[in-house]
Protein backbone atom coordinates (compact mmCIF):
# COMPACT_ATOMS: atom_id res chain seq x y z
CA UNK A 1 0.00 0.00 0.00
CA UNK A 2 1.20 3.50 -0.82
CA UNK A 3 1.92 5.91 2.02
CA UNK A 4 1.16 9.62 1.83
CA UNK A 5 4.73 10.10 3.02
CA UNK A 6 5.70 9.05 -0.51
CA UNK A 7 3.25 11.41 -2.22
CA UNK A 8 3.90 14.72 -0.50
CA UNK A 9 5.63 16.37 -3.50
CA UNK A 10 2.82 15.50 -5.92
CA UNK A 11 0.18 16.27 -3.28
CA UNK A 12 1.57 19.73 -2.59
CA UNK A 13 1.92 20.52 -6.29
CA UNK A 14 -1.39 19.14 -7.51
CA UNK A 15 -4.07 19.28 -4.84
CA UNK A 16 -6.81 21.89 -5.20
CA UNK A 17 -8.66 23.55 -2.37
CA UNK A 18 -12.41 23.69 -1.91
CA UNK A 19 -15.29 25.89 -3.01
CA UNK A 20 -15.89 29.12 -1.11
CA UNK A 21 -19.43 27.91 -0.51
CA UNK A 22 -18.08 25.14 1.73
CA UNK A 23 -16.76 27.78 4.11
CA UNK A 24 -19.84 29.96 3.68
CA UNK A 25 -21.92 26.99 4.81
CA UNK A 26 -19.66 26.49 7.83
CA UNK A 27 -20.18 30.12 8.84
CA UNK A 28 -23.93 29.82 8.30
CA UNK A 29 -23.89 26.77 10.59
CA UNK A 30 -22.29 28.85 13.33
CA UNK A 31 -18.52 28.80 12.73
CA UNK A 32 -16.87 31.88 14.24
CA UNK A 33 -13.28 33.21 14.47
CA UNK A 34 -13.54 32.85 18.24
CA UNK A 35 -13.72 29.06 17.89
CA UNK A 36 -10.80 26.68 18.26
CA UNK A 37 -10.71 24.22 15.36
CA UNK A 38 -9.04 20.83 14.91
CA UNK A 39 -8.43 19.75 11.30
CA UNK A 40 -8.29 15.93 11.24
CA UNK A 41 -6.25 14.44 8.41
CA UNK A 42 -4.98 17.92 7.65
CA UNK A 43 -2.24 16.91 5.22
CA UNK A 44 -0.40 20.04 4.11
CA UNK A 45 -3.11 22.32 5.55
CA UNK A 46 -5.13 22.69 2.37
CA UNK A 47 -8.58 22.76 3.95
CA UNK A 48 -7.46 24.96 6.82
CA UNK A 49 -5.69 27.52 4.63
CA UNK A 50 -8.69 29.84 4.05
CA UNK A 51 -9.50 29.72 7.76
CA UNK A 52 -5.91 30.44 8.84
CA UNK A 53 -5.72 33.32 6.39
CA UNK A 54 -8.84 34.80 7.98
CA UNK A 55 -7.53 34.60 11.54
CA UNK A 56 -9.07 31.33 12.75
CA UNK A 57 -7.33 29.28 15.45
CA UNK A 58 -6.30 26.00 13.80
CA UNK A 59 -4.69 22.83 15.10
CA UNK A 60 -4.01 20.26 12.38
CA UNK A 61 -3.39 16.58 13.04
CA UNK A 62 -2.12 14.04 10.51
CA UNK A 63 -0.18 10.75 10.62
CA UNK A 64 2.27 11.90 7.91
CA UNK A 65 5.26 13.87 9.20
CA UNK A 66 6.33 14.95 5.67
CA UNK A 67 2.85 16.41 5.09
CA UNK A 68 2.99 18.22 8.42
CA UNK A 69 6.43 19.62 7.60
CA UNK A 70 4.93 21.41 4.59
CA UNK A 71 2.06 22.75 6.71
CA UNK A 72 4.42 24.00 9.42
CA UNK A 73 6.58 25.85 6.90
CA UNK A 74 3.65 27.40 5.07
CA UNK A 75 1.44 28.26 8.08
CA UNK A 76 3.64 28.72 11.17
CA UNK A 77 0.84 30.60 12.91
CA UNK A 78 -1.16 27.37 13.22
CA UNK A 79 -0.33 24.28 15.30
CA UNK A 80 0.50 21.00 13.54
CA UNK A 81 0.58 17.71 15.45
CA UNK A 82 1.33 14.14 14.38
CA UNK A 83 -1.46 11.71 15.23
CA UNK A 84 -4.26 9.55 13.90
CA UNK A 85 -7.98 10.20 13.58
CA UNK A 86 -8.69 7.10 15.67
CA UNK A 87 -6.52 8.24 18.60
CA UNK A 88 -6.42 12.03 18.63
CA UNK A 89 -3.58 13.32 20.82
CA UNK A 90 -5.76 15.80 22.74
CA UNK A 91 -7.71 15.86 25.98
CA UNK A 92 -11.48 15.82 26.29
CA UNK A 93 -13.37 18.93 25.15
CA UNK A 94 -10.24 20.56 23.72
CA UNK A 95 -11.89 22.21 20.71
CA UNK A 96 -15.04 24.00 19.63
CA UNK A 97 -15.01 22.61 16.10
CA UNK A 98 -13.68 19.56 14.21
CA UNK A 99 -13.25 19.56 10.45
CA UNK A 100 -12.00 16.84 8.11
CA UNK A 101 -11.66 17.31 4.34
CA UNK A 102 -11.05 14.57 1.76
CA UNK A 103 -9.53 12.35 4.44
CA UNK A 104 -12.17 10.44 6.40
CA UNK A 105 -12.27 7.48 3.99
CA UNK A 106 -8.70 6.69 5.09
CA UNK A 107 -9.78 6.29 8.74
CA UNK A 108 -11.83 3.83 10.76
CA UNK A 109 -14.93 6.03 10.62
CA UNK A 110 -16.62 4.79 13.78
CA UNK A 111 -13.47 5.15 15.91
CA UNK A 112 -12.69 8.56 14.43
CA UNK A 113 -16.21 9.85 15.07
CA UNK A 114 -15.99 8.61 18.68
CA UNK A 115 -12.76 10.58 19.04
CA UNK A 116 -14.37 13.69 17.58
CA UNK A 117 -17.14 13.46 20.16
CA UNK A 118 -14.48 13.19 22.86
CA UNK A 119 -12.31 16.16 21.86
CA UNK A 120 -15.07 18.58 20.77
CA UNK A 121 -16.95 20.47 23.45
CA UNK A 122 -20.72 19.95 23.88
CA UNK A 123 -22.72 21.74 21.18
CA UNK A 124 -19.56 22.06 19.12
CA UNK A 125 -19.54 21.87 15.32
CA UNK A 126 -18.49 18.88 13.23
CA UNK A 127 -17.86 19.31 9.49
CA UNK A 128 -16.64 16.49 7.25
CA UNK A 129 -16.47 16.86 3.51
CA UNK A 130 -15.28 15.42 0.22
CA UNK A 131 -15.27 16.63 -3.35
CA UNK A 132 -15.25 14.58 -6.53
CA UNK A 133 -15.58 15.18 -10.24
CA UNK A 134 -19.18 15.12 -11.43
CA UNK A 135 -20.21 11.95 -13.23
CA UNK A 136 -20.68 13.82 -16.51
CA UNK A 137 -17.38 15.72 -16.31
CA UNK A 138 -15.42 14.85 -19.48
CA UNK A 139 -12.17 14.38 -17.57
CA UNK A 140 -13.79 11.92 -15.16
CA UNK A 141 -15.31 10.01 -18.07
CA UNK A 142 -11.91 9.89 -19.76
CA UNK A 143 -10.01 8.58 -16.77
CA UNK A 144 -12.78 6.03 -16.06
CA UNK A 145 -12.49 4.84 -19.66
CA UNK A 146 -8.72 4.42 -19.34
CA UNK A 147 -9.14 2.49 -16.08
CA UNK A 148 -11.62 0.10 -17.71
CA UNK A 149 -9.30 -0.39 -20.68
CA UNK A 150 -6.62 -1.41 -18.17
CA UNK A 151 -8.93 -3.80 -16.33
CA UNK A 152 -9.47 -1.58 -13.28
CA UNK A 153 -12.86 -0.40 -12.02
CA UNK A 154 -13.35 3.41 -12.05
CA UNK A 155 -11.86 4.97 -8.94
CA UNK A 156 -13.34 7.49 -6.52
CA UNK A 157 -12.00 9.31 -3.47
CA UNK A 158 -15.37 10.12 -1.91
CA UNK A 159 -17.31 8.31 0.76
CA UNK A 160 -19.26 5.63 -1.09
CA UNK A 161 -22.56 4.02 -0.16
CA UNK A 162 -23.74 6.60 2.37
CA UNK A 163 -22.18 7.90 5.56
CA UNK A 164 -24.18 5.74 7.95
CA UNK A 165 -21.70 5.97 10.82
CA UNK A 166 -22.07 9.75 10.82
CA UNK A 167 -25.83 9.54 11.31
CA UNK A 168 -25.62 6.79 13.94
CA UNK A 169 -23.02 8.56 16.10
CA UNK A 170 -25.46 10.49 18.26
CA UNK A 171 -24.74 13.92 16.80
CA UNK A 172 -27.40 16.62 16.90
CA UNK A 173 -28.64 18.79 14.03
CA UNK A 174 -27.12 16.60 11.34
CA UNK A 175 -27.31 17.99 7.82
CA UNK A 176 -25.72 17.45 4.44
CA UNK A 177 -25.00 20.09 1.82
CA UNK A 178 -24.34 19.27 -1.84
CA UNK A 179 -22.21 22.03 -3.34
CA UNK A 180 -21.29 22.19 -7.05
CA UNK A 181 -18.06 23.88 -8.06
CA UNK A 182 -16.49 24.63 -11.43
CA UNK A 183 -12.83 25.55 -11.67
CA UNK A 184 -9.92 25.49 -14.08
CA UNK A 185 -6.39 24.14 -13.64
CA UNK A 186 -3.37 23.72 -15.83
CA UNK A 187 -2.82 20.31 -17.31
CA UNK A 188 0.44 19.93 -15.38
CA UNK A 189 -1.33 20.61 -12.09
CA UNK A 190 -4.06 18.10 -12.85
CA UNK A 191 -1.52 15.43 -13.72
CA UNK A 192 0.27 16.09 -10.42
CA UNK A 193 -3.09 15.72 -8.68
CA UNK A 194 -3.64 12.34 -10.33
CA UNK A 195 -0.16 11.22 -9.27
CA UNK A 196 -0.97 12.24 -5.68
CA UNK A 197 -4.04 9.98 -5.43
CA UNK A 198 -3.24 7.11 -3.10
CA UNK A 199 -6.14 5.07 -4.48
CA UNK A 200 -4.64 5.24 -8.00
CA UNK A 201 -1.28 3.98 -6.76
CA UNK A 202 -2.91 1.21 -4.75
CA UNK A 203 -5.34 0.00 -7.41
CA UNK A 204 -3.04 0.19 -10.44
CA UNK A 205 0.06 -0.95 -8.54
CA UNK A 206 3.03 -1.40 -10.87
CA UNK A 207 0.83 -0.26 -13.79
CA UNK A 208 0.28 3.22 -12.31
CA UNK A 209 2.99 4.82 -14.54
CA UNK A 210 1.21 3.39 -17.59
CA UNK A 211 -2.09 4.88 -16.41
CA UNK A 212 -0.49 8.31 -15.98
CA UNK A 213 1.07 8.10 -19.45
CA UNK A 214 -2.22 7.08 -21.08
CA UNK A 215 -4.11 9.85 -19.28
CA UNK A 216 -1.68 12.56 -20.38
CA UNK A 217 -1.62 11.29 -23.95
CA UNK A 218 -5.43 11.22 -24.21
CA UNK A 219 -5.77 14.68 -22.70
CA UNK A 220 -3.17 16.09 -25.08
CA UNK A 221 -5.09 14.69 -28.04
CA UNK A 222 -7.77 17.23 -27.15
CA UNK A 223 -5.82 20.02 -25.46
CA UNK A 224 -2.55 20.06 -27.40
CA UNK A 225 0.99 20.58 -26.20
CA UNK A 226 2.40 23.03 -23.64
CA UNK A 227 0.47 23.55 -20.42
CA UNK A 228 -3.13 24.18 -21.47
CA UNK A 229 -6.05 24.98 -19.19
CA UNK A 230 -8.38 22.19 -18.14
CA UNK A 231 -11.94 22.93 -16.92
CA UNK A 232 -13.21 20.69 -14.11
CA UNK A 233 -16.69 20.30 -12.60
CA UNK A 234 -16.85 19.06 -9.00
CA UNK A 235 -19.48 18.24 -6.42
CA UNK A 236 -18.76 18.68 -2.70
CA UNK A 237 -20.59 16.64 -0.07
CA UNK A 238 -20.48 18.49 3.24
CA UNK A 239 -21.71 16.71 6.38
CA UNK A 240 -22.53 18.99 9.30
CA UNK A 241 -23.54 18.29 12.90
CA UNK A 242 -23.33 19.42 16.49
CA UNK A 243 -21.96 17.29 19.29
Buried (B, 14 or more C-beta within 10 A) or exposed (E): EBEBEBBBEBBBBBBBBBBEBBBEBBEEBBBEEEBBBBBBBBBBBBBBBBBBEEEBBBBBBBBBEBBBEBBBEBBEEBBBBEBBBBEBEBEEEBBBBBBBBBBBBBBBBBBBBBBBBBBBBEEBBBBBBBBBBBEEBBBBBBBBEBBEEEEBEBBBBBBEEEBEBBEEBEBEEBEBBEBEBEEEBEBBBBBBBBBBBBEBBEBBEEEBEEBBEBBBEBBEEEBEEEEEEBEBBBBBBBBBBBB
